[in-house]
Amino acid sequence: MRELFVCLVCVASLAAADNTFLLRGATIHPVSGPEIRDGMLLVKDGVIAEVGTKVAVPRGVRVIEARGLHVYPGLIDSGTQLGLAEISSVRETVDTTEIGDFNPQLRAIIAVHPASEHIPVTRANGITTAVTLPSGGIISGQGALIHLDGWTWEQMQVQAPVCMVLQFPVIQTRQERPGARGPRPFSEAKRDYERRLQQLREFFEQARRYQKAKLAGSPEFRTDARMEAMLPVLEGKLPVLVHAVRERAIREAIAFAESQKIRLVLAEAREAWKVADLLKQKNIPVILGPTLELPLEEDDPYDKAYTLPAELHRAGVKFAFASFSTSFARNLPYQAAMAVAFGLPYEEALKALTLYPAQIWGVSDKLGSIEKGKWADLIVTDGDPLETRTQIKRVFIQGREVDLSNKHLRLYEIYSRRP
């Protein structure tokens, strides 16, 4: 029995040692403060214990030499379908959408597939955390903030739910039915838009009646999973991520959020530049989609998508970057890099990949910068992570070093050895 106890203690100490170490000699980029040259970073049990130029090395702690390298906080993708979709053309591998227009009870977190090939590919490019989102209908369900490492969704979970996803109704003249030809009449599209908007208002009113009935404690009260999921939204505890691309939808989404007294985060707001002053006034954050996009309108400047982040920054609007993709989530740093080339200060681009998303999603006490007391979500690079030629040398998630091998690397190695 004594031997078994000693063995268990040894195993436990070895497990602890995996996420306890000292990084030494690297240039550390905390994001929340100035860079630290020839720095030292002590991690204990997955949490940053000390950071600076002179840190005492506890006896027995593993030392990782990183001279000539750079240490950044792990990058955060604020909008993906990682873990929910594998091959878009194979329906059985896509678990993002359910039947019906109102599904607030659906939880993206429990559908995450930890063995997805997209996760290690994305992680190998320095992205350690992502918001994975359901889609479809009007209220799609609950988004989840996940670490890109873990055997189960429980191990990957950082915060779930992190938002309620709402696809704001718009006037849609383009027909999406198979075999449909040409646009449908505007009058028909407007009627459909007004119907869906009215349904949305009625659903929120129904949720408020449910809230009052629950507080009243009536003996006839019956629990409803959909309405229960709406309570944190109505109480202001859970933000609503609203997909609204054009100016009209953005303004209507803001008005709707004010009338319902809910917290709003805008997603994919391509015309946010037209209402930047309003967004600043209302303190509404924006999750920007890819900057490497064509203009939205034919007469828009060719670089409108490139300059949007800089315009929001000048207006004082808080924003974060997102890929809104699965297979191309790995390109997230380069989306931010393009914004830098078109006027966004470099420091702001880096914060929009780290600190700002952590603040928007309410986890800045754990993630987003290299500071004492935060999780050791770190990337070690040989240069600027926004540069395509930079190599990610090591990745740590909560202090655990994760494997950088992935499908892309395996294929590269196979075909590079081809006779």
VEXBA-294202 format. One record per residue (C-alpha): residue number from 1; residue in three letters; x, y, z. Coordinates in nm, 2 decimals. Each point is the difference from the previous one (the first is absolute). Layout:
// residues N
> NUM, Ala, X, Y, Z .
...
***
This chain:
// residues 419
> 1, Met, 0.00, 0.00, 0.00 .
> 2, Arg, 0.28, 0.24, 0.09 .
> 3, Glu, 0.17, -0.07, -0.34 .
> 4, Leu, -0.33, 0.08, -0.18 .
> 5, Phe, -0.04, 0.33, 0.19 .
> 6, Val, 0.36, 0.10, -0.09 .
> 7, Cys, -0.07, -0.09, -0.36 .
> 8, Leu, -0.31, 0.21, -0.01 .
> 9, Val, 0.18, 0.30, 0.16 .
> 10, Cys, 0.27, -0.03, -0.27 .
> 11, Val, -0.25, -0.01, -0.28 .
> 12, Ala, -0.18, 0.30, 0.14 .
> 13, Ser, 0.33, 0.19, 0.03 .
> 14, Leu, 0.09, -0.08, -0.35 .
> 15, Ala, -0.34, 0.12, -0.13 .
> 16, Ala, 0.05, 0.32, 0.19 .
> 17, Ala, 0.34, 0.04, -0.15 .
> 18, Asp, -0.14, 0.00, -0.35 .
> 19, Asn, -0.16, 0.34, 0.06 .
> 20, Thr, 0.27, 0.14, 0.23 .
> 21, Phe, 0.31, 0.15, -0.17 .
> 22, Leu, 0.21, 0.31, -0.05 .
> 23, Leu, 0.05, 0.15, -0.35 .
> 24, Arg, 0.33, 0.19, -0.01 .
> 25, Gly, 0.17, 0.24, -0.24 .
> 26, Ala, -0.29, 0.08, -0.24 .
> 27, Thr, -0.14, 0.34, -0.08 .
> 28, Ile, -0.34, 0.00, 0.18 .
> 29, His, -0.29, 0.19, -0.15 .
> 30, Pro, -0.26, 0.04, 0.28 .
> 31, Val, -0.24, 0.20, -0.23 .
> 32, Ser, -0.13, 0.19, 0.31 .
> 33, Gly, 0.34, 0.16, 0.05 .
> 34, Pro, 0.34, 0.06, -0.16 .
> 35, Glu, 0.21, -0.28, -0.14 .
> 36, Ile, 0.25, -0.16, 0.24 .
> 37, Arg, 0.34, -0.08, -0.17 .
> 38, Asp, 0.20, -0.30, 0.13 .
> 39, Gly, -0.30, -0.08, 0.22 .
> 40, Met, -0.09, -0.28, 0.23 .
> 41, Leu, -0.35, -0.15, 0.04 .
> 42, Leu, -0.08, -0.24, 0.29 .
> 43, Val, -0.31, -0.22, -0.03 .
> 44, Lys, -0.13, -0.20, 0.29 .
> 45, Asp, -0.29, -0.25, -0.04 .
> 46, Gly, -0.10, 0.16, -0.33 .
> 47, Val, -0.01, 0.36, 0.14 .
> 48, Ile, 0.24, 0.28, -0.06 .
> 49, Ala, 0.18, 0.05, 0.33 .
> 50, Glu, 0.27, 0.25, -0.09 .
> 51, Val, 0.11, 0.20, -0.30 .
> 52, Gly, 0.29, 0.24, -0.03 .
> 53, Thr, 0.38, 0.02, -0.06 .
> 54, Lys, 0.10, -0.16, 0.33 .
> 55, Val, -0.21, -0.28, 0.13 .
> 56, Ala, 0.12, -0.24, 0.26 .
> 57, Val, 0.01, -0.36, -0.13 .
> 58, Pro, -0.16, -0.24, 0.26 .
> 59, Arg, 0.20, -0.32, 0.06 .
> 60, Gly, -0.10, -0.28, -0.23 .
> 61, Val, -0.20, 0.21, -0.25 .
> 62, Arg, 0.06, -0.09, -0.36 .
> 63, Val, 0.18, 0.28, -0.19 .
> 64, Ile, -0.08, 0.06, -0.37 .
> 65, Glu, 0.27, 0.20, -0.18 .
> 66, Ala, -0.16, 0.24, -0.25 .
> 67, Arg, 0.28, 0.24, -0.08 .
> 68, Gly, -0.06, 0.18, -0.33 .
> 69, Leu, -0.37, -0.09, 0.00 .
> 70, His, -0.32, 0.19, 0.08 .
> 71, Val, -0.28, -0.08, 0.24 .
> 72, Tyr, -0.36, 0.13, -0.06 .
> 73, Pro, -0.33, -0.08, 0.16 .
> 74, Gly, -0.20, -0.26, -0.20 .
> 75, Leu, -0.22, 0.15, -0.28 .
> 76, Ile, -0.38, -0.01, 0.03 .
> 77, Asp, -0.23, -0.05, -0.29 .
> 78, Ser, -0.33, 0.16, 0.10 .
> 79, Gly, -0.23, -0.17, -0.26 .
> 80, Thr, 0.05, -0.35, -0.15 .
> 81, Gln, -0.18, -0.33, -0.04 .
> 82, Leu, 0.31, -0.20, 0.12 .
> 83, Gly, -0.10, -0.34, 0.14 .
> 84, Leu, -0.35, 0.03, -0.15 .
> 85, Ala, 0.08, -0.04, -0.37 .
> 86, Glu, 0.25, -0.23, -0.17 .
> 87, Ile, -0.08, -0.03, -0.38 .
> 88, Ser, -0.25, 0.25, -0.12 .
> 89, Ser, -0.12, -0.21, -0.29 .
> 90, Val, -0.06, -0.31, 0.23 .
> 91, Arg, -0.32, 0.07, 0.19 .
> 92, Glu, 0.07, -0.26, 0.27 .
> 93, Thr, 0.32, 0.18, 0.11 .
> 94, Val, -0.17, 0.34, 0.05 .
> 95, Asp, -0.18, 0.06, 0.33 .
> 96, Thr, -0.07, 0.37, 0.00 .
> 97, Thr, -0.37, 0.04, -0.08 .
> 98, Glu, -0.32, -0.14, 0.13 .
> 99, Ile, -0.36, 0.01, -0.13 .
> 100, Gly, -0.21, 0.30, 0.11 .
> 101, Asp, 0.05, 0.38, 0.02 .
> 102, Phe, 0.04, 0.02, 0.38 .
> 103, Asn, 0.24, -0.23, 0.17 .
> 104, Pro, 0.16, 0.19, 0.30 .
> 105, Gln, 0.02, -0.32, 0.20 .
> 106, Leu, 0.26, -0.16, -0.25 .
> 107, Arg, 0.35, -0.01, 0.15 .
> 108, Ala, 0.29, 0.01, -0.25 .
> 109, Ile, 0.24, -0.13, 0.27 .
> 110, Ile, -0.15, -0.35, 0.02 .
> 111, Ala, 0.02, -0.05, -0.38 .
> 112, Val, 0.38, 0.09, -0.01 .
> 113, His, 0.20, -0.29, -0.15 .
> 114, Pro, 0.35, 0.02, 0.17 .
> 115, Ala, 0.16, -0.23, -0.27 .
> 116, Ser, -0.09, 0.24, -0.29 .
> 117, Glu, 0.30, 0.03, -0.24 .
> 118, His, -0.07, 0.38, -0.02 .
> 119, Ile, 0.10, 0.05, 0.37 .
> 120, Pro, 0.37, -0.10, -0.02 .
> 121, Val, 0.04, 0.18, -0.33 .
> 122, Thr, -0.14, 0.32, 0.15 .
> 123, Arg, 0.19, -0.04, 0.33 .
> 124, Ala, 0.33, -0.04, -0.19 .
> 125, Asn, -0.03, 0.36, -0.12 .
> 126, Gly, -0.01, 0.14, 0.35 .
> 127, Ile, -0.38, 0.00, 0.07 .
> 128, Thr, -0.07, -0.15, 0.34 .
> 129, Thr, -0.36, 0.10, 0.06 .
> 130, Ala, -0.31, 0.04, -0.21 .
> 131, Val, -0.36, 0.09, 0.02 .
> 132, Thr, -0.19, -0.28, -0.18 .
> 133, Leu, -0.35, 0.10, -0.12 .
> 134, Pro, -0.32, -0.17, -0.10 .
> 135, Ser, -0.19, 0.13, -0.31 .
> 136, Gly, -0.34, -0.01, -0.17 .
> 137, Gly, -0.34, 0.14, 0.08 .
> 138, Ile, -0.05, 0.33, 0.19 .
> 139, Ile, 0.14, -0.10, 0.34 .
> 140, Ser, 0.25, -0.27, -0.07 .
> 141, Gly, 0.11, -0.09, 0.35 .
> 142, Gln, 0.28, 0.05, 0.24 .
> 143, Gly, 0.36, 0.06, -0.10 .
> 144, Ala, 0.29, -0.14, 0.19 .
> 145, Leu, 0.36, 0.12, 0.08 .
> 146, Ile, 0.23, -0.30, -0.03 .
> 147, His, 0.37, -0.08, 0.03 .
> 148, Leu, 0.14, -0.18, -0.31 .
> 149, Asp, 0.12, -0.29, 0.21 .
> 150, Gly, -0.16, -0.28, 0.19 .
> 151, Trp, -0.13, -0.35, -0.02 .
> 152, Thr, -0.36, 0.09, 0.07 .
> 153, Trp, -0.21, 0.31, -0.03 .
> 154, Glu, 0.00, 0.04, 0.38 .
> 155, Gln, 0.38, 0.03, -0.01 .
> 156, Met, -0.02, 0.25, -0.29 .
> 157, Gln, -0.26, 0.23, 0.16 .
> 158, Val, 0.11, 0.34, 0.11 .
> 159, Gln, -0.34, 0.16, 0.03 .
> 160, Ala, -0.34, -0.13, -0.12 .
> 161, Pro, -0.22, 0.16, -0.08 .
> 162, Val, 0.19, 0.31, -0.10 .
> 163, Cys, -0.27, 0.15, -0.22 .
> 164, Met, -0.34, -0.05, -0.15 .
> 165, Val, 0.01, 0.00, -0.38 .
> 166, Leu, -0.26, 0.20, -0.19 .
> 167, Gln, -0.03, 0.03, -0.38 .
> 168, Phe, -0.17, 0.33, -0.03 .
> 169, Pro, -0.28, 0.00, -0.27 .
> 170, Val, 0.08, 0.18, -0.32 .
> 171, Ile, -0.18, 0.07, -0.33 .
> 172, Gln, 0.12, -0.28, -0.22 .
> 173, Thr, -0.09, 0.01, -0.37 .
> 174, Arg, 0.24, -0.27, -0.11 .
> 175, Gln, -0.16, -0.34, -0.01 .
> 176, Glu, 0.17, -0.29, 0.17 .
> 177, Arg, -0.24, -0.28, -0.10 .
> 178, Pro, 0.15, -0.27, -0.23 .
> 179, Gly, -0.09, 0.08, -0.36 .
> 180, Ala, -0.12, 0.35, 0.07 .
> 181, Arg, 0.07, 0.26, -0.27 .
> 182, Gly, 0.04, 0.37, 0.04 .
> 183, Pro, -0.07, 0.22, 0.30 .
> 184, Arg, -0.34, -0.01, 0.16 .
> 185, Pro, -0.22, 0.31, 0.01 .
> 186, Phe, 0.11, 0.26, 0.26 .
> 187, Ser, -0.35, 0.02, 0.14 .
> 188, Glu, 0.00, -0.37, 0.07 .
> 189, Ala, 0.35, 0.02, 0.16 .
> 190, Lys, -0.11, 0.30, 0.22 .
> 191, Arg, -0.31, -0.19, 0.12 .
> 192, Asp, 0.22, -0.30, 0.09 .
> 193, Tyr, 0.24, 0.23, 0.19 .
> 194, Glu, -0.28, 0.17, 0.19 .
> 195, Arg, -0.15, -0.33, 0.09 .
> 196, Arg, 0.33, -0.13, 0.14 .
> 197, Leu, 0.07, 0.32, 0.19 .
> 198, Gln, -0.34, -0.02, 0.16 .
> 199, Gln, 0.06, -0.37, 0.09 .
> 200, Leu, 0.33, 0.11, 0.17 .
> 201, Arg, -0.18, 0.27, 0.21 .
> 202, Glu, -0.27, -0.25, 0.09 .
> 203, Phe, 0.25, -0.26, 0.11 .
> 204, Phe, 0.17, 0.25, 0.23 .
> 205, Glu, -0.34, 0.10, 0.14 .
> 206, Gln, -0.08, -0.36, 0.06 .
> 207, Ala, 0.34, -0.04, 0.18 .
> 208, Arg, -0.08, 0.30, 0.23 .
> 209, Arg, -0.34, -0.15, 0.09 .
> 210, Tyr, 0.17, -0.32, 0.08 .
> 211, Gln, 0.25, 0.19, 0.22 .
> 212, Lys, -0.28, 0.17, 0.19 .
> 213, Ala, -0.19, -0.33, 0.05 .
> 214, Lys, 0.30, -0.17, 0.13 .
> 215, Leu, 0.07, 0.28, 0.25 .
> 216, Ala, -0.37, -0.01, 0.11 .
> 217, Gly, 0.04, -0.37, 0.09 .
> 218, Ser, -0.34, -0.10, -0.13 .
> 219, Pro, -0.09, -0.36, 0.07 .
> 220, Glu, -0.10, -0.04, -0.37 .
> 221, Phe, 0.35, 0.11, -0.11 .
> 222, Arg, 0.17, -0.25, -0.24 .
> 223, Thr, 0.37, 0.02, -0.09 .
> 224, Asp, 0.08, 0.07, -0.36 .
> 225, Ala, 0.35, -0.07, -0.12 .
> 226, Arg, -0.01, 0.27, -0.27 .
> 227, Met, -0.13, 0.27, 0.24 .
> 228, Glu, 0.25, -0.11, 0.27 .
> 229, Ala, 0.28, 0.06, -0.25 .
> 230, Met, -0.13, 0.36, -0.06 .
> 231, Leu, 0.01, 0.10, 0.37 .
> 232, Pro, 0.37, 0.09, 0.01 .
> 233, Val, -0.05, 0.21, -0.31 .
> 234, Leu, -0.29, 0.19, 0.16 .
> 235, Glu, 0.19, 0.05, 0.32 .
> 236, Gly, 0.29, 0.15, -0.19 .
> 237, Lys, 0.24, -0.28, 0.11 .
> 238, Leu, 0.05, -0.14, -0.35 .
> 239, Pro, 0.07, 0.22, -0.30 .
> 240, Val, -0.18, -0.05, -0.33 .
> 241, Leu, 0.23, -0.03, -0.30 .
> 242, Val, -0.20, 0.15, -0.29 .
> 243, His, 0.11, -0.07, -0.36 .
> 244, Ala, -0.08, 0.33, -0.18 .
> 245, Val, 0.20, 0.08, -0.31 .
> 246, Arg, -0.15, 0.32, -0.15 .
> 247, Glu, -0.07, 0.34, 0.15 .
> 248, Arg, -0.38, -0.05, 0.02 .
> 249, Ala, 0.03, -0.33, 0.18 .
> 250, Ile, 0.26, 0.14, 0.24 .
> 251, Arg, -0.22, 0.30, 0.09 .
> 252, Glu, -0.31, -0.22, 0.04 .
> 253, Ala, 0.20, -0.25, 0.21 .
> 254, Ile, 0.11, 0.28, 0.23 .
> 255, Ala, -0.35, 0.13, 0.03 .
> 256, Phe, -0.13, -0.35, 0.07 .
> 257, Ala, 0.26, -0.05, 0.27 .
> 258, Glu, -0.09, 0.32, 0.17 .
> 259, Ser, -0.37, -0.07, 0.00 .
> 260, Gln, 0.06, -0.35, 0.15 .
> 261, Lys, 0.27, 0.13, 0.24 .
> 262, Ile, 0.25, -0.27, -0.10 .
> 263, Arg, 0.38, 0.01, -0.04 .
> 264, Leu, 0.10, 0.01, -0.37 .
> 265, Val, 0.31, -0.11, -0.18 .
> 266, Leu, 0.00, 0.05, -0.38 .
> 267, Ala, 0.14, -0.26, -0.23 .
> 268, Glu, 0.12, 0.03, -0.37 .
> 269, Ala, -0.11, 0.37, 0.00 .
> 270, Arg, 0.15, 0.09, -0.34 .
> 271, Glu, -0.16, 0.34, 0.00 .
> 272, Ala, 0.08, 0.08, 0.36 .
> 273, Trp, 0.21, 0.30, -0.13 .
> 274, Lys, -0.33, 0.17, -0.09 .
> 275, Val, -0.12, -0.01, 0.36 .
> 276, Ala, 0.34, 0.02, 0.19 .
> 277, Asp, -0.10, 0.30, 0.20 .
> 278, Leu, -0.32, -0.17, 0.12 .
> 279, Leu, 0.19, -0.32, 0.09 .
> 280, Lys, 0.24, 0.21, 0.21 .
> 281, Gln, -0.28, 0.19, 0.16 .
> 282, Lys, -0.18, -0.32, 0.09 .
> 283, Asn, 0.32, -0.19, 0.10 .
> 284, Ile, -0.08, -0.29, -0.23 .
> 285, Pro, 0.29, -0.23, -0.09 .
> 286, Val, 0.04, -0.14, -0.35 .
> 287, Ile, 0.13, -0.34, -0.11 .
> 288, Leu, 0.16, 0.07, -0.34 .
> 289, Gly, 0.00, -0.27, -0.28 .
> 290, Pro, 0.29, -0.05, -0.23 .
> 291, Thr, 0.17, 0.31, -0.14 .
> 292, Leu, 0.12, -0.19, -0.31 .
> 293, Glu, -0.33, 0.04, -0.17 .
> 294, Leu, -0.14, 0.17, -0.31 .
> 295, Pro, -0.20, 0.32, 0.05 .
> 296, Leu, -0.36, -0.05, 0.10 .
> 297, Glu, -0.14, 0.24, -0.27 .
> 298, Glu, 0.11, 0.06, -0.36 .
> 299, Asp, 0.07, 0.36, 0.07 .
> 300, Asp, 0.19, -0.05, 0.33 .
> 301, Pro, 0.37, 0.07, 0.01 .
> 302, Tyr, 0.20, -0.31, -0.08 .
> 303, Asp, 0.17, 0.02, 0.34 .
> 304, Lys, -0.32, 0.06, 0.21 .
> 305, Ala, 0.03, -0.34, 0.19 .
> 306, Tyr, 0.37, 0.07, 0.06 .
> 307, Thr, -0.05, 0.34, 0.15 .
> 308, Leu, -0.31, -0.08, 0.21 .
> 309, Pro, 0.20, -0.09, 0.31 .
> 310, Ala, 0.20, 0.32, -0.01 .
> 311, Glu, -0.32, 0.20, -0.04 .
> 312, Leu, -0.16, -0.16, 0.30 .
> 313, His, 0.32, 0.05, 0.21 .
> 314, Arg, 0.00, 0.37, -0.09 .
> 315, Ala, -0.36, 0.02, 0.11 .
> 316, Gly, 0.08, -0.16, 0.34 .
> 317, Val, -0.20, -0.32, -0.07 .
> 318, Lys, 0.12, -0.32, 0.17 .
> 319, Phe, 0.03, -0.29, -0.24 .
> 320, Ala, 0.15, -0.34, -0.04 .
> 321, Phe, 0.09, -0.21, -0.30 .
> 322, Ala, -0.17, -0.32, -0.11 .
> 323, Ser, 0.04, -0.24, -0.29 .
> 324, Phe, -0.37, -0.11, 0.00 .
> 325, Ser, 0.14, -0.31, -0.16 .
> 326, Thr, 0.12, -0.35, 0.08 .
> 327, Ser, 0.25, -0.10, -0.26 .
> 328, Phe, 0.14, 0.36, -0.03 .
> 329, Ala, 0.01, 0.08, 0.37 .
> 330, Arg, 0.38, -0.05, -0.02 .
> 331, Asn, 0.02, 0.32, -0.20 .
> 332, Leu, -0.12, 0.22, 0.28 .
> 333, Pro, 0.33, 0.17, 0.07 .
> 334, Tyr, 0.04, 0.10, -0.36 .
> 335, Gln, -0.35, 0.16, 0.00 .
> 336, Ala, 0.13, 0.23, 0.27 .
> 337, Ala, 0.32, 0.06, -0.18 .
> 338, Met, -0.18, 0.14, -0.31 .
> 339, Ala, -0.18, 0.25, 0.23 .
> 340, Val, 0.34, 0.11, 0.13 .
> 341, Ala, 0.12, 0.06, -0.36 .
> 342, Phe, -0.30, 0.22, -0.05 .
> 343, Gly, 0.02, 0.23, 0.30 .
> 344, Leu, -0.07, -0.20, 0.32 .
> 345, Pro, 0.28, 0.04, 0.26 .
> 346, Tyr, 0.19, -0.32, 0.05 .
> 347, Glu, -0.06, -0.01, 0.37 .
> 348, Glu, -0.38, 0.04, -0.05 .
> 349, Ala, 0.00, -0.29, -0.25 .
> 350, Leu, 0.18, -0.22, 0.25 .
> 351, Lys, -0.24, 0.10, 0.28 .
> 352, Ala, -0.30, -0.08, -0.23 .
> 353, Leu, 0.13, -0.35, -0.02 .
> 354, Thr, 0.07, -0.04, 0.37 .
> 355, Leu, -0.10, 0.25, 0.27 .
> 356, Tyr, -0.31, 0.15, -0.16 .
> 357, Pro, -0.18, -0.32, -0.07 .
> 358, Ala, 0.07, -0.12, 0.35 .
> 359, Gln, -0.16, 0.33, 0.13 .
> 360, Ile, -0.30, -0.03, -0.24 .
> 361, Trp, -0.07, -0.36, 0.11 .
> 362, Gly, 0.05, 0.07, 0.37 .
> 363, Val, 0.31, -0.21, 0.06 .
> 364, Ser, 0.28, 0.26, 0.02 .
> 365, Asp, 0.08, -0.12, 0.35 .
> 366, Lys, 0.11, -0.33, -0.16 .
> 367, Leu, 0.11, 0.07, -0.35 .
> 368, Gly, 0.12, 0.26, -0.25 .
> 369, Ser, 0.34, 0.12, 0.14 .
> 370, Ile, 0.31, -0.12, 0.18 .
> 371, Glu, -0.07, 0.11, 0.36 .
> 372, Lys, 0.05, -0.15, 0.34 .
> 373, Gly, -0.31, -0.21, 0.10 .
> 374, Lys, -0.12, -0.07, -0.36 .
> 375, Trp, 0.00, -0.34, -0.17 .
> 376, Ala, 0.32, -0.08, -0.18 .
> 377, Asp, -0.14, 0.00, -0.36 .
> 378, Leu, 0.32, 0.08, -0.18 .
> 379, Ile, 0.16, -0.03, -0.34 .
> 380, Val, 0.37, 0.00, -0.06 .
> 381, Thr, 0.10, 0.13, -0.34 .
> 382, Asp, 0.31, 0.09, -0.20 .
> 383, Gly, -0.15, 0.34, -0.10 .
> 384, Asp, -0.32, 0.20, -0.04 .
> 385, Pro, -0.30, -0.23, 0.01 .
> 386, Leu, -0.18, 0.22, -0.26 .
> 387, Glu, 0.27, -0.07, -0.25 .
> 388, Thr, -0.05, -0.30, -0.23 .
> 389, Arg, 0.36, -0.11, 0.02 .
> 390, Thr, 0.00, -0.01, 0.38 .
> 391, Gln, 0.02, -0.36, 0.14 .
> 392, Ile, -0.19, -0.10, 0.31 .
> 393, Lys, 0.26, -0.19, 0.20 .
> 394, Arg, -0.20, -0.10, 0.31 .
> 395, Val, -0.36, 0.04, 0.12 .
> 396, Phe, -0.12, -0.02, 0.37 .
> 397, Ile, -0.36, -0.02, 0.10 .
> 398, Gln, -0.05, 0.04, 0.38 .
> 399, Gly, 0.37, -0.07, 0.03 .
> 400, Arg, -0.02, -0.33, -0.18 .
> 401, Glu, 0.22, -0.02, -0.31 .
> 402, Val, -0.21, -0.13, -0.29 .
> 403, Asp, 0.10, -0.19, -0.31 .
> 404, Leu, 0.04, 0.21, -0.31 .
> 405, Ser, -0.03, -0.29, -0.24 .
> 406, Asn, -0.31, 0.02, -0.23 .
> 407, Lys, -0.14, -0.13, -0.32 .
> 408, His, 0.16, 0.28, -0.22 .
> 409, Leu, 0.34, -0.08, 0.15 .
> 410, Arg, -0.04, -0.37, -0.05 .
> 411, Leu, -0.10, 0.05, -0.37 .
> 412, Tyr, 0.29, 0.24, -0.05 .
> 413, Glu, 0.24, -0.26, 0.13 .
> 414, Ile, -0.14, -0.28, -0.20 .
> 415, Tyr, 0.00, 0.19, -0.33 .
> 416, Ser, 0.34, 0.17, 0.06 .
> 417, Arg, 0.15, -0.35, 0.01 .
> 418, Arg, -0.16, -0.11, -0.32 .
> 419, Pro, 0.25, -0.14, -0.25 .
***
